[in-house]
Amino acid sequence: MIFLYIILILIGCIVLVKSADLVIKNLTKIAAVLHWSEFVVSFVIVAVATSLPEIAVGLVSAVNQIPSLSLGNVIGANIINLTLILGLVAIISNGLSLKTKGLEVNVIFAIILSFLPMLFALDGVLSRLDGLIILICFILYLVLMFKIKEEFKKEFSNHPKREFLKFVFQLVLGLILLVLSAQLITNLVKILAAGFNLSPIFIGLLIVSLGTTLPELTFGVRAAIKKHQEMSLGSSLGTIITNSCLALGLAAVIYPIQIINLNNFLMMFGFLILASLIFAIFIYSKKQLSLKEGIALVIFYIVFVIFQIFSNRP
């Protein structure tokens, strides 16, 4: 049975990679037809789609009146996006440059909005009003993203607009396969972890959080390999915003999020702040994320995991 699970995981990984390639290919074509930058398209479309696992966790837990379950998952996922994913992208790309006009401002906005729900929760609760304010901020930010006028003109710029619907259909198909295959892999890994009697802390921190970010991780790495680094950055930053504002905002509006363990929350929030500061310093120092800085971000994530494991031991 274990061998069967391993085979299914491998099949899921193949589907994951192929679906990421399909998404990248059609995003590039859509960006050309609409004259949008790769960053904007990946930020808006891919970020929302790849955040579906976090959004689903938030909605289900809120309906069951235990929305605090989604809070730790979102913080963990955001840390993964800022450190592990973008670190790997920088390593694979031998450096990640800020080429898109106004991208520096978007990085700052992304970091600020990722902090917003955490700041509201410092009083011990993320209320319905807090959730509504967060959702409004998310909508305003999307409007801002759509106002970016930079045109995208590359090899696909000659595609006729009549092919637009075909590109959209293939994009949607790729996104569906991306999310479903990631969910399949996550569920299978959970079963294997339980079979090997791994601790709940280990499963929750390393498997669930990492599993819900598998679509972003796969998309980011494949985009970097195909020399579309701006798509990787747009996807990760967009996912951070979507996780923090849309997932937590909807959950809080449905049912207020109570902070059960404030000390643990503050510790995780502290790691998120530290990860954001390190990322911001790296990327603003020379307008790029170098290979060494990418390695440093990956090491930071490893340290975060080790710290969480040892600090949460019974």
C-alpha positions in Angstrom: 0.0 0.0 0.0 2.8 2.4 0.8 4.4 1.6 -2.5 1.1 2.5 -4.2 1.0 5.9 -2.4 4.6 6.6 -3.5 3.7 5.9 -7.1 0.6 8.1 -6.9 2.7 10.9 -5.4 5.2 10.7 -8.3 2.3 10.8 -10.8 0.9 13.8 -8.9 4.3 15.5 -9.2 4.4 14.9 -12.9 0.9 16.5 -13.3 2.0 19.3 -11.1 5.0 20.2 -13.2 3.1 19.8 -16.5 0.2 22.0 -15.3 2.6 24.7 -14.2 4.2 24.7 -17.6 0.7 25.0 -19.2 -0.1 27.9 -16.9 3.1 29.8 -17.7 2.7 29.3 -21.4 -0.8 30.7 -21.5 -0.1 33.5 -19.0 2.6 34.8 -21.3 0.3 34.7 -24.3 -2.6 36.4 -22.3 -0.2 39.1 -21.1 0.8 39.8 -24.7 -2.8 40.0 -26.0 -3.8 42.4 -23.1 -0.5 44.3 -23.2 -0.1 43.6 -19.5 3.2 42.8 -17.7 3.9 39.2 -16.7 4.1 40.4 -13.1 0.5 41.8 -13.1 -1.0 38.8 -14.8 0.7 36.3 -12.5 0.0 38.5 -9.4 -3.8 38.6 -10.1 -4.6 35.3 -11.7 -2.1 32.8 -10.4 -1.9 34.2 -6.9 -5.7 33.9 -6.3 -5.8 30.4 -7.9 -2.8 29.0 -6.0 -4.2 30.4 -2.8 -7.4 28.2 -3.1 -6.1 25.7 -0.5 -5.6 28.4 2.1 -8.9 30.1 1.2 -10.7 26.7 1.5 -9.1 26.1 4.9 -10.2 29.5 6.1 -13.8 29.1 4.9 -14.3 25.6 6.2 -12.8 26.4 9.6 -14.9 29.6 9.8 -18.2 27.7 8.9 -17.3 25.2 11.7 -16.7 28.1 14.1 -13.0 27.3 14.5 -11.4 29.9 12.1 -8.2 30.1 14.2 -7.1 26.9 12.4 -6.4 29.0 9.3 -4.3 31.6 11.0 -1.2 29.5 11.6 -1.4 28.0 8.1 -1.5 31.5 6.5 1.4 32.8 8.5 3.4 29.7 7.7 2.5 29.9 4.0 3.5 33.5 3.8 6.9 32.7 5.4 7.4 29.9 2.9 6.6 32.3 0.0 9.0 35.0 1.2 11.9 32.6 2.0 11.8 29.1 0.5 10.0 29.8 -2.8 11.7 33.1 -3.7 15.0 31.8 -2.4 14.8 28.8 -4.7 13.8 31.1 -7.6 16.9 33.3 -7.0 19.1 30.2 -6.8 17.7 28.7 -10.0 17.8 32.0 -11.8 21.3 32.9 -10.5 19.7 36.0 -9.2 16.3 37.8 -9.4 16.3 41.3 -10.8 13.6 44.0 -10.3 12.9 44.9 -13.9 9.3 45.9 -13.9 8.5 49.5 -13.4 7.0 50.2 -10.0 7.8 46.8 -8.7 9.7 48.2 -5.6 6.5 49.9 -4.5 4.5 46.7 -5.0 6.9 44.8 -2.7 6.4 47.3 0.1 2.6 47.2 -0.3 2.6 43.4 -0.3 4.6 43.3 3.0 2.4 46.0 4.6 -0.8 44.2 3.7 0.5 40.9 4.9 1.0 42.5 8.3 -2.4 44.1 8.4 -4.5 41.2 9.7 -1.7 40.3 12.2 -1.8 43.8 13.6 -5.6 43.7 14.0 -5.2 40.4 15.8 -2.8 41.7 18.5 -5.8 42.4 20.8 -6.6 38.7 20.8 -9.3 38.7 18.2 -9.7 39.3 14.4 -13.3 40.6 14.4 -15.9 40.8 11.6 -15.1 44.5 11.2 -11.4 43.8 11.0 -12.2 41.2 8.3 -14.3 43.6 6.3 -11.6 46.3 6.4 -9.0 43.7 5.3 -11.2 42.6 2.3 -11.7 46.2 1.3 -7.9 46.7 1.3 -7.6 43.6 -0.9 -10.1 45.0 -3.4 -8.4 48.4 -3.5 -5.0 46.7 -4.1 -6.4 44.7 -7.0 -7.7 47.9 -8.5 -4.2 49.4 -8.2 -2.7 46.4 -9.9 -5.0 46.8 -12.9 -4.0 50.4 -13.3 -0.4 49.4 -14.0 0.1 50.5 -17.7 3.4 48.8 -18.6 3.0 46.9 -21.8 4.4 43.5 -22.4 5.9 42.9 -25.9 7.8 39.8 -26.5 7.7 36.8 -28.8 4.0 36.2 -28.3 2.9 39.8 -29.0 1.7 38.9 -32.5 -1.0 36.4 -31.3 -4.4 37.5 -32.7 -7.0 38.4 -30.1 -9.4 35.7 -31.5 -7.1 33.1 -29.8 -7.6 34.8 -26.4 -10.5 32.5 -25.4 -8.3 29.5 -26.2 -5.5 30.8 -24.0 -8.0 31.5 -21.2 -9.4 28.0 -21.4 -6.0 26.4 -21.3 -5.0 28.7 -18.4 -8.0 27.6 -16.4 -7.4 24.0 -17.2 -3.8 24.4 -16.0 -4.8 26.1 -12.8 -7.3 23.4 -12.0 -4.8 20.7 -12.5 -2.2 22.6 -10.6 -4.4 23.0 -7.5 -5.9 19.5 -7.6 -2.5 17.7 -8.1 -1.0 19.7 -5.2 -4.0 18.7 -3.0 -3.6 15.1 -4.0 0.0 15.1 -3.1 -0.7 16.8 0.2 -3.3 14.2 1.2 -1.1 11.3 0.2 1.8 12.6 2.2 -0.4 13.1 5.2 -1.4 9.4 5.0 2.2 8.4 4.7 3.2 10.6 7.6 0.5 9.2 9.9 1.7 5.7 8.9 5.2 6.4 10.0 3.8 7.9 13.3 5.2 11.4 12.8 4.2 14.0 15.4 1.2 16.3 14.7 3.5 19.3 15.0 5.8 17.9 12.3 2.9 17.1 10.0 1.2 20.4 10.5 4.3 22.5 10.1 6.3 20.7 7.4 3.6 18.9 5.4 0.3 20.9 5.6 1.9 24.3 5.3 4.3 23.2 2.7 1.6 21.2 1.0 -0.8 24.2 0.6 2.0 26.2 -1.0 2.9 23.4 -3.5 1.1 25.2 -6.4 3.1 28.4 -5.7 6.3 26.5 -5.2 5.9 24.5 -8.4 4.8 27.6 -10.4 7.6 29.7 -9.1 10.4 27.2 -9.8 9.1 26.3 -13.3 8.7 30.0 -14.2 12.3 30.6 -13.0 13.5 27.6 -15.1 11.7 29.1 -18.2 13.3 32.5 -17.6 10.1 34.2 -16.4 11.4 35.3 -13.0 8.9 38.2 -12.7 6.1 35.7 -12.9 7.6 33.9 -9.8 7.9 37.1 -7.9 4.4 38.3 -8.9 2.9 34.9 -7.9 4.6 34.8 -4.5 3.7 38.4 -3.6 0.2 38.0 -4.8 -0.2 34.8 -2.9 0.9 36.5 0.3 -1.7 39.3 -0.2 -4.4 36.8 -1.1 -3.6 34.6 1.9 -3.5 37.5 4.4 -6.4 39.6 3.1 -8.8 37.3 1.2 -8.4 34.0 3.1 -8.3 35.5 6.6 -10.7 38.4 5.8 -13.4 36.0 4.6 -12.8 33.7 7.6 -13.1 36.6 10.1 -16.3 38.0 8.4 -17.9 34.6 8.7 -16.8 34.0 12.3 -14.3 36.1 14.4 -10.9 34.5 14.8 -9.9 34.1 18.5 -6.2 34.0 19.3 -6.0 31.0 21.7 -2.2 31.1 22.3 -1.1 34.7 22.1 2.6 33.9 22.8 2.8 31.3 20.0 1.0 33.8 17.6 3.5 36.6 18.5 6.4 34.2 17.9 5.2 33.3 14.4 4.3 36.9 13.7 7.9 37.8 14.7 9.3 35.3 12.2 7.1 36.7 9.5 8.3 40.3 10.3 11.9 39.1 10.3 11.5 37.2 7.0 9.9 40.3 5.4 12.6 42.6 6.6 15.4 40.3 5.4 13.7 39.9 2.0 13.2 43.7 1.7 16.8 44.5 2.6 18.1 41.9 0.1 15.9 43.0 -2.8 16.3 46.8 -2.3 20.1 46.8 -1.7 21.0 46.2 -5.3 17.5 46.1 -6.9 17.9 42.3 -7.1 17.9 39.1 -5.1 21.3 37.5 -5.6 22.2 33.8 -5.6 23.8 34.1 -2.1 20.8 36.0 -0.8 18.5 33.3 -2.2 20.5 30.7 -0.3 20.3 32.8 2.9 16.4 32.9 2.5 16.3 29.1 2.2 18.5 28.7 5.2 16.2 31.1 7.1 13.2 28.9 6.4 15.1 25.8 7.6 16.0 27.6 10.8 12.3 28.6 11.2 11.2 25.0 10.8 13.8 23.7 13.3 12.9 26.4 15.8 9.2 25.6 15.6 9.8 21.8 16.0 11.9 22.3 19.2 9.8 25.1 20.7 6.6 23.1 20.3 7.8 19.8 21.7 5.6 18.4 24.4 
